[in-house]
Amino acid sequence: MLHIDPEIAEAVTAAVAQIETRTDAEVVVVIAPRSGNYDDLAYAGAGVISWIFLLAVLFLPIDVHPVAAAIEVPLAWVLGAWLLNGVYGARYLSSAARKRRQVVFSAAAEFQHEAVHGTPRRTGLLVYASVAEGMVELVPDVGLDAVIPRGAWTDAAKKIGCDDREQFLAGLAAVGDVLAEHLPPFDGERIDLPNAPRIRP
């Protein structure tokens, strides 16, 4: 799993700067711990945990005071919800389709939030990494879509992942190769967005 720390921020900043020397594209990287929330799955899982705990209280051959049971069963739910929320809910409880849906939606929102569409020739590219889901989404602006075949994006997306830092950086370099091949540097007006990744809390 990709660790969000100062080292990854420095490495990504350097990688983006290197990519942008070879292409007219403007690359923006956003790294998020997860996309959206999975509270409903965590709460359902916590309900199952507290139900199992209640069955244990009722049928195990030990005496449990009713007041203790009244406290411990809700406490089991709270503890289960806390444990299953976040990475565990996203990675282990949700379906692949739901994870993909939430990553795509969050990436589209980040594309607008970071104004990736604001370059003069609409050549921005958002690289959105969602750690809990283990997914990376590439969102090219229309200027890139016009010159880069969809198959090239598909191939590049297969090479980039967020299981670890080396894999992510190698995939980012592969994306840079695609950009350099299809969209060489342009001498005219350019808007330089910051190269540092936007790391979400």
Backbone bond lengths (Angstrom), bond angles and torsions (degrees), N, CA, C in turn:
res aa  C-N    CA-C-N  psi(-1)  N-CA   C-N-CA  omega(-1)  CA-C   N-CA-C  phi
1 M - - - 1.452 - - 1.533 109.58 -
2 L 1.316 116.73 136.78 1.451 122.49 -179.53 1.526 109.84 -65.99
3 H 1.325 116.34 126.27 1.465 120.98 178.46 1.521 109.31 -92.14
4 I 1.313 116.01 128.18 1.459 121.18 179.35 1.526 107.91 -88.35
5 D 1.327 116.55 105.73 1.456 121.44 -177.28 1.527 109.02 -151.27
6 P 1.340 117.99 173.70 1.476 119.94 -179.46 1.528 113.44 -58.44
7 E 1.328 117.47 -31.19 1.462 119.93 -178.92 1.533 111.54 -64.88
8 I 1.327 117.23 -43.02 1.466 119.36 179.43 1.524 109.73 -67.45
9 A 1.329 117.50 -35.11 1.465 120.53 178.75 1.530 110.40 -63.37
10 E 1.321 116.75 -44.90 1.467 120.28 179.89 1.527 111.10 -65.65
11 A 1.324 116.72 -43.18 1.464 120.45 -178.14 1.526 110.68 -64.83
12 V 1.323 117.68 -42.30 1.467 120.69 -179.46 1.524 110.31 -67.76
13 T 1.336 117.45 -40.46 1.464 120.56 177.87 1.522 110.90 -57.33
14 A 1.339 116.45 -45.85 1.463 120.69 179.06 1.524 111.39 -65.44
15 A 1.335 117.36 -39.78 1.461 121.06 -178.93 1.527 111.21 -65.73
16 V 1.327 116.95 -42.31 1.467 120.67 179.58 1.528 110.39 -65.75
17 A 1.335 116.88 -42.20 1.469 120.18 178.12 1.526 110.63 -59.93
18 Q 1.319 117.09 -40.37 1.457 121.10 -179.71 1.537 110.94 -67.88
19 I 1.332 116.81 -41.60 1.468 121.17 178.36 1.526 110.70 -59.72
20 E 1.329 116.11 -44.18 1.461 120.14 -172.70 1.531 112.94 -74.48
21 T 1.334 118.56 -9.40 1.465 119.90 172.07 1.522 111.08 -76.64
22 R 1.342 117.31 -16.26 1.468 121.50 -174.43 1.519 113.77 -109.07
23 T 1.320 117.31 -0.16 1.461 119.76 -173.74 1.519 111.40 -150.49
24 D 1.323 115.50 159.75 1.461 120.97 174.41 1.529 111.43 -83.57
25 A 1.306 117.20 -8.42 1.463 120.47 -178.73 1.532 110.65 -69.22
26 E 1.312 115.34 151.84 1.457 122.17 175.40 1.526 107.16 -112.63
27 V 1.328 116.21 115.81 1.465 121.66 -173.84 1.530 110.00 -100.56
28 V 1.322 115.03 128.60 1.469 121.66 176.43 1.521 107.60 -121.50
29 V 1.328 115.80 126.52 1.470 121.14 -179.94 1.524 109.23 -109.85
30 V 1.316 115.65 128.86 1.466 122.23 174.36 1.520 107.64 -120.86
31 I 1.331 116.46 128.19 1.466 121.32 177.35 1.522 107.94 -117.34
32 A 1.324 115.87 120.80 1.467 121.40 -178.31 1.525 109.72 -119.54
33 P 1.329 117.80 142.50 1.466 119.92 177.61 1.520 112.30 -61.74
34 R 1.338 116.81 -33.40 1.468 122.59 176.15 1.514 108.57 -163.51
35 S 1.319 116.13 167.30 1.460 121.43 -179.91 1.521 109.46 -109.13
36 G 1.307 116.38 117.78 1.457 119.71 -178.51 1.512 111.05 67.90
37 N 1.322 115.74 -156.44 1.469 119.02 178.65 1.529 110.30 -132.18
38 Y 1.294 113.33 161.39 1.464 121.57 -179.87 1.524 109.57 -126.00
39 D 1.330 115.21 36.18 1.464 120.36 -176.05 1.522 112.14 -57.88
40 D 1.327 116.51 -39.92 1.464 119.26 -177.42 1.525 111.45 -61.14
41 L 1.334 116.36 -39.56 1.466 119.74 179.31 1.526 110.99 -70.34
42 A 1.329 115.63 -39.73 1.463 119.51 178.24 1.531 110.76 -63.46
43 Y 1.331 117.06 -41.30 1.463 120.43 -179.35 1.527 111.41 -68.77
44 A 1.329 116.63 -38.88 1.466 119.39 177.30 1.523 110.48 -65.21
45 G 1.329 116.55 -43.00 1.465 119.92 177.67 1.517 111.86 -63.63
46 A 1.325 116.33 -38.42 1.464 120.10 177.58 1.523 110.74 -65.70
47 G 1.338 116.88 -35.07 1.459 119.82 176.39 1.518 111.72 -62.42
48 V 1.334 116.52 -40.98 1.464 120.62 177.71 1.527 110.40 -64.23
49 I 1.338 116.44 -42.87 1.471 120.66 179.79 1.521 110.77 -61.83
50 S 1.334 117.49 -45.68 1.464 119.93 -178.39 1.530 111.08 -69.12
51 W 1.342 117.83 -32.64 1.461 121.21 176.52 1.529 110.49 -65.47
52 I 1.337 116.52 -43.79 1.472 120.47 176.76 1.518 110.43 -62.50
53 F 1.331 116.24 -40.00 1.459 120.36 178.76 1.526 110.36 -63.79
54 L 1.343 117.11 -40.00 1.456 121.10 178.28 1.529 110.98 -63.70
55 L 1.345 117.03 -43.09 1.458 120.28 176.85 1.521 111.47 -60.42
56 A 1.332 116.02 -38.44 1.462 119.74 178.50 1.525 110.33 -64.57
57 V 1.325 117.13 -40.94 1.467 121.31 179.03 1.526 110.39 -63.65
58 L 1.345 116.22 -39.17 1.465 119.85 -175.98 1.527 113.39 -75.85
59 F 1.332 117.09 -36.04 1.464 118.90 -168.38 1.527 115.48 -112.77
60 L 1.311 118.01 -14.34 1.465 117.74 175.78 1.529 109.89 -70.24
61 P 1.329 117.55 146.27 1.471 120.22 -176.07 1.527 112.92 -78.89
62 I 1.327 114.78 52.17 1.468 119.46 174.30 1.524 107.65 -132.87
63 D 1.306 116.00 150.83 1.459 120.64 179.95 1.531 109.60 -87.89
64 V 1.328 115.56 123.75 1.467 121.23 176.30 1.511 107.27 -121.03
65 H 1.335 116.29 124.82 1.464 120.73 -179.88 1.534 109.00 -64.08
66 P 1.334 117.74 139.91 1.471 120.10 -178.75 1.530 113.84 -56.10
67 V 1.334 117.05 -35.58 1.466 119.92 179.04 1.528 110.06 -65.67
68 A 1.344 115.62 -41.46 1.471 119.59 178.65 1.519 110.36 -63.25
69 A 1.351 116.82 -41.44 1.462 120.22 179.07 1.533 111.03 -64.00
70 A 1.339 115.67 -39.01 1.463 120.35 -179.88 1.529 111.58 -64.48
71 I 1.315 116.86 -26.68 1.463 120.91 177.74 1.528 111.01 -87.90
72 E 1.334 116.10 -42.17 1.466 119.99 -171.80 1.524 113.25 -72.56
73 V 1.326 118.02 -35.82 1.465 119.84 -178.68 1.539 110.96 -65.34
74 P 1.350 119.61 -50.06 1.478 117.86 175.54 1.529 112.37 -62.36
75 L 1.331 116.47 -34.21 1.462 119.85 178.38 1.532 110.79 -64.11
76 A 1.344 116.24 -37.12 1.465 120.22 176.61 1.525 110.33 -63.44
77 W 1.338 116.38 -37.34 1.470 119.58 178.15 1.522 110.86 -65.04
78 V 1.335 116.04 -46.60 1.472 120.04 -178.94 1.526 110.45 -61.84
79 L 1.319 116.71 -45.39 1.458 120.87 179.56 1.532 110.97 -63.30
80 G 1.335 117.01 -42.08 1.462 120.69 178.16 1.510 112.20 -63.16
81 A 1.347 116.76 -43.09 1.468 120.33 179.23 1.524 110.89 -63.30
82 W 1.325 116.92 -39.14 1.467 120.95 179.43 1.530 110.93 -66.49
83 L 1.323 116.62 -42.54 1.461 120.73 -178.72 1.526 112.18 -68.71
84 L 1.330 116.75 -38.34 1.459 120.47 -174.62 1.521 113.68 -85.43
85 N 1.329 117.00 -13.35 1.457 119.08 179.83 1.522 109.69 -75.65
86 G 1.329 117.44 162.57 1.454 120.75 177.39 1.512 112.32 79.21
87 V 1.331 115.33 -131.15 1.469 121.24 -173.00 1.517 111.54 -60.67
88 Y 1.330 117.96 -43.40 1.456 120.00 -175.58 1.520 111.53 -66.45
89 G 1.318 116.84 -43.53 1.459 119.30 177.88 1.512 112.17 -62.48
90 A 1.334 116.01 -42.05 1.458 120.36 -177.92 1.521 111.82 -69.69
91 R 1.321 116.56 -43.47 1.462 119.64 -170.79 1.518 112.92 -85.87
92 Y 1.345 118.57 -35.68 1.462 120.49 -169.42 1.522 114.45 -111.27
93 L 1.318 118.91 -25.48 1.460 120.01 -175.97 1.522 113.42 -96.57
94 S 1.325 117.56 -24.30 1.459 119.43 -173.31 1.530 111.26 -94.88
95 S 1.304 115.15 156.64 1.464 120.83 178.51 1.529 110.07 -77.53
96 A 1.319 115.88 159.48 1.464 120.34 177.54 1.524 111.07 -60.68
97 A 1.338 116.67 -36.79 1.464 120.13 -179.14 1.526 110.96 -65.47
98 R 1.334 116.55 -41.02 1.465 118.66 179.72 1.524 110.66 -67.51
99 K 1.333 117.27 -42.78 1.458 119.89 178.62 1.526 110.24 -59.32
100 R 1.322 116.48 -46.76 1.456 120.22 179.66 1.523 111.13 -59.90
101 R 1.346 117.02 -43.57 1.457 121.93 -179.55 1.526 111.07 -59.77
102 Q 1.325 116.52 -45.38 1.460 120.03 -176.54 1.523 111.27 -71.13
103 V 1.331 117.19 -35.52 1.467 120.16 177.54 1.524 110.29 -66.42
104 V 1.325 117.56 -44.94 1.469 121.64 -179.74 1.525 110.10 -62.44
105 F 1.334 117.42 -43.76 1.465 121.28 179.90 1.528 110.89 -63.52
106 S 1.335 116.93 -45.68 1.463 120.74 -179.16 1.523 111.33 -66.04
107 A 1.335 117.22 -37.87 1.462 120.75 178.20 1.531 110.56 -63.63
108 A 1.320 116.88 -41.48 1.469 120.46 178.45 1.524 110.95 -63.02
109 A 1.333 115.86 -39.62 1.464 119.89 178.15 1.533 111.21 -65.79
110 E 1.326 116.90 -41.03 1.472 120.74 178.92 1.527 110.98 -67.13
111 F 1.311 117.83 -34.10 1.466 121.77 177.23 1.527 110.09 -56.86
112 Q 1.330 115.65 -44.34 1.464 120.02 178.80 1.525 111.44 -73.47
113 H 1.326 116.31 -43.34 1.465 121.18 -176.78 1.529 111.78 -61.02
114 E 1.319 117.18 -39.38 1.459 121.52 -178.27 1.532 112.81 -89.97
115 A 1.332 117.22 4.71 1.468 122.52 177.72 1.523 111.84 52.70
116 V 1.323 115.80 43.54 1.465 120.52 178.69 1.526 110.00 -64.54
117 H 1.328 116.87 -22.67 1.460 122.07 179.84 1.529 112.64 -80.27
118 G 1.336 117.75 1.95 1.465 120.75 -172.17 1.516 115.71 -89.28
119 T 1.328 119.30 9.67 1.462 120.58 179.00 1.537 109.83 -79.49
120 P 1.347 117.68 152.29 1.474 119.68 -174.35 1.519 114.29 -57.63
121 R 1.326 118.07 -37.47 1.465 121.06 -177.93 1.524 112.06 -107.63
122 R 1.325 115.97 16.95 1.470 122.07 178.00 1.528 110.90 54.68
123 T 1.346 115.25 50.01 1.462 120.66 -177.48 1.529 111.45 -113.37
124 G 1.307 117.43 31.36 1.459 121.02 177.75 1.529 111.72 -81.98
125 L 1.321 114.30 150.01 1.469 120.28 175.55 1.515 108.33 -135.01
126 L 1.328 115.69 125.04 1.460 120.72 173.57 1.522 108.99 -96.11
127 V 1.335 115.35 127.97 1.466 121.59 171.87 1.526 105.53 -109.59
128 Y 1.324 115.51 107.68 1.465 121.35 -174.54 1.520 109.28 -108.75
129 A 1.329 116.23 117.24 1.470 121.80 179.32 1.521 109.18 -109.82
130 S 1.328 115.85 125.38 1.461 121.72 178.44 1.524 108.04 -114.59
131 V 1.325 115.91 108.49 1.462 121.66 -167.03 1.528 112.49 -66.84
132 A 1.329 117.95 -48.84 1.462 120.22 -175.28 1.526 111.70 -60.21
133 E 1.321 116.41 -39.03 1.462 120.62 179.80 1.531 112.20 -80.91
134 G 1.331 116.88 -15.27 1.460 120.25 -178.17 1.512 112.52 66.52
135 M 1.338 117.08 35.34 1.465 121.13 -175.57 1.523 111.21 -127.99
136 V 1.333 114.97 149.14 1.464 122.43 173.81 1.523 107.70 -124.68
137 E 1.322 115.85 132.86 1.464 121.63 179.25 1.525 109.09 -117.90
138 L 1.323 116.82 129.07 1.466 122.12 174.97 1.526 108.55 -99.20
139 V 1.341 116.10 126.18 1.462 120.31 179.59 1.533 108.19 -122.67
140 P 1.342 117.37 97.46 1.470 120.26 179.51 1.527 111.29 -85.26
141 D 1.332 115.40 147.35 1.455 120.03 173.67 1.533 109.01 -76.57
142 V 1.331 116.02 172.08 1.466 120.22 -172.67 1.523 112.68 -64.28
143 G 1.349 117.40 -29.67 1.458 119.75 178.99 1.514 112.67 -66.03
144 L 1.328 116.72 -32.22 1.463 120.49 175.85 1.518 111.03 -76.92
145 D 1.315 116.32 -41.40 1.462 119.48 178.87 1.529 111.89 -60.26
146 A 1.335 115.63 -28.31 1.467 119.15 -177.84 1.526 112.18 -72.78
147 V 1.337 118.00 -25.18 1.468 119.49 -174.51 1.527 113.72 -115.95
148 I 1.313 117.51 -13.68 1.465 120.84 -177.81 1.524 108.92 -112.06
149 P 1.316 118.28 122.19 1.474 120.32 179.85 1.526 111.80 -60.96
150 R 1.305 115.47 145.99 1.468 120.67 179.74 1.525 111.53 -57.54
151 G 1.319 116.89 -35.34 1.460 120.11 179.24 1.519 112.47 -62.49
152 A 1.337 116.87 -33.05 1.468 120.00 178.48 1.521 110.62 -66.20
153 W 1.342 117.15 -37.91 1.470 120.42 176.25 1.525 110.36 -65.53
154 T 1.324 115.82 -40.54 1.468 119.98 179.95 1.523 110.53 -61.71
155 D 1.340 116.18 -44.52 1.463 119.71 179.42 1.521 111.33 -64.87
156 A 1.340 116.80 -41.53 1.461 120.39 179.77 1.518 111.25 -65.19
157 A 1.332 115.90 -39.49 1.471 120.07 -179.09 1.526 111.62 -64.17
158 K 1.326 116.79 -30.55 1.461 120.29 179.15 1.527 111.64 -69.25
159 K 1.326 116.66 -24.88 1.464 120.74 -176.15 1.520 113.09 -88.27
160 I 1.304 116.77 -17.57 1.462 119.47 -176.54 1.517 109.70 -105.94
161 G 1.312 116.39 131.93 1.453 122.22 178.69 1.516 109.35 -147.90
162 C 1.307 116.90 175.76 1.466 118.58 -179.58 1.527 111.47 -127.14
163 D 1.343 115.57 39.00 1.459 118.80 173.58 1.524 111.53 -74.77
164 D 1.333 117.02 -33.92 1.463 120.40 175.02 1.522 108.99 -155.79
165 R 1.323 115.95 171.71 1.463 121.12 -174.35 1.523 112.02 -64.16
166 E 1.339 117.47 -43.90 1.457 120.69 -177.46 1.528 111.42 -62.27
167 Q 1.327 116.13 -41.57 1.467 120.20 179.04 1.533 110.54 -63.69
168 F 1.319 115.97 -42.50 1.460 120.04 -178.50 1.528 110.81 -65.20
169 L 1.331 116.82 -45.14 1.460 120.37 -178.66 1.533 111.58 -67.75
170 A 1.336 117.17 -38.23 1.462 120.22 177.23 1.526 110.32 -64.30
171 G 1.329 116.74 -40.87 1.461 120.27 177.52 1.516 112.01 -65.80
172 L 1.338 115.65 -37.90 1.464 120.24 177.71 1.532 110.43 -63.04
173 A 1.322 116.39 -39.80 1.472 120.39 176.80 1.524 110.63 -64.08
174 A 1.332 117.81 -38.32 1.469 121.20 178.01 1.528 110.94 -64.72
175 V 1.327 116.16 -38.68 1.468 120.13 175.45 1.527 109.37 -62.69
176 G 1.334 116.03 -41.10 1.464 119.95 177.33 1.515 112.55 -60.60
177 D 1.326 117.19 -36.82 1.466 121.05 177.62 1.532 110.93 -63.08
178 V 1.308 116.78 -41.69 1.474 121.02 178.42 1.525 110.16 -62.93
179 L 1.335 115.90 -44.54 1.467 119.85 -179.66 1.525 111.00 -63.69
180 A 1.340 116.18 -43.69 1.467 119.69 -178.42 1.524 111.52 -64.92
181 E 1.325 116.42 -35.56 1.467 120.53 -179.20 1.518 112.27 -67.61
182 H 1.326 116.63 -41.73 1.466 120.31 -172.21 1.525 113.87 -99.81
183 L 1.331 117.53 -19.04 1.463 119.90 -175.26 1.530 109.38 -141.52
184 P 1.334 117.69 81.69 1.469 120.85 -178.79 1.530 111.52 -67.50
185 P 1.324 117.09 169.35 1.481 120.17 -178.96 1.521 112.39 -58.18
186 F 1.314 114.99 148.83 1.471 122.69 -178.45 1.530 107.45 -119.75
187 D 1.353 116.94 136.09 1.463 120.41 -174.51 1.522 113.58 -84.75
188 G 1.309 117.32 -8.51 1.454 119.71 -175.60 1.524 112.80 -81.49
189 E 1.339 114.02 -156.29 1.470 120.91 -177.33 1.522 110.79 -60.84
190 R 1.321 115.20 138.97 1.466 120.07 -179.68 1.525 109.12 -144.02
191 I 1.316 115.56 142.57 1.464 121.23 173.15 1.508 107.33 -108.10
192 D 1.317 116.06 120.28 1.469 120.00 -179.17 1.526 109.16 -97.46
193 L 1.318 116.12 108.89 1.450 120.77 173.27 1.530 108.28 -81.50
194 P 1.333 118.15 155.44 1.461 119.67 -177.85 1.526 111.88 -57.89
195 N 1.340 115.80 140.90 1.456 120.57 -179.35 1.524 112.96 -81.00
196 A 1.305 117.19 -20.84 1.471 120.21 -177.82 1.525 110.05 -65.43
197 P 1.332 117.46 140.01 1.469 119.01 178.41 1.518 111.55 -67.89
198 R 1.302 115.31 147.34 1.466 120.45 174.08 1.525 106.31 -88.63
199 I 1.312 115.99 113.08 1.462 120.35 -176.80 1.523 108.50 -103.49
200 R 1.321 114.83 117.25 1.457 120.10 -177.05 1.537 111.32 -85.16
201 P 1.328 116.31 147.57 1.486 118.67 179.70 1.517 111.57 -73.56
